[in-house]
Amino acid sequence: MLSHQASHRLEVGVESHLCNQEESVEYYECRYDTRRFSMTARRQAMPSVILVCVLASGGLSAGCAAPRSIQARQARHVVVLPGILGAHAPTRRLARLIEEELEGTSAQVWDWTDVRPTLLSFSGGSTTNFPLNLARARILANHLTDFKRREPNTDVSVIAYSGGAGIILFACDSLPNDVKLERIILLAGGVSPGYDLGAALDHTEAGLVNYYSKRDTLVLGFGTKLMGTMDRIYCESAGMVGFRPDAFTGREDKVQQIEWRESSIVAIKCK
């Protein structure tokens, strides 16, 4: 793993988990050579919009081909896992933005919903079909293992949105002991607050970051109480309320939980 002072640090979400914590809660400083840049953005209420679109469309799942293998073009690589709707435009845009803004970093979307896609993805496969999602996660674990053994010096981070959080956490349960990721970042994760993060923390050098929002009551509150989380618990999701302390007892140094606020912005300053 690169040193803290010299390494490039990946920042995604509304607050930086990677940078100088003495900075303002809205602006952060990271180090990457001598280059400086900043990026601002606002998080939209995507989960609620997604739910409305799914219900209106009948929950049709796009895509039929199996996800391609992990393929990096730079010394640092980011794998983006979408939510239950698969690789829609915002997810692809995130991967492009990572490559455009972070020098020396490549990114790809790994669409886990393409593994045996279902016609009713919201109600009949991408959320409630636990055995299918475990199988999808094992395929991801195999892809990550194959890549890390081919390219052991490439740092790999995973950004997982919504249902994708379950897939990467399940995948970590299947990773061999010698396979280490750089970092896992969960955005609005659709898993239960008590999900054991032990395997995920064992398989990351820099730990796990969970971005959550108490305002995400429709999908990650009412929705997962009604339909269940990816790990099949009927409760509010960690993407709404955060993980409970007993999900990472004794590993507090490797977990950061950051609550989204309406006034928050993304800001990166590197020098």
Order of alpha helices (4+ residues) and beta strands (2+ residues): beta-alpha-beta-alpha-beta-alpha-alpha-beta-alpha-beta-alpha-beta-alpha-alpha-beta-beta
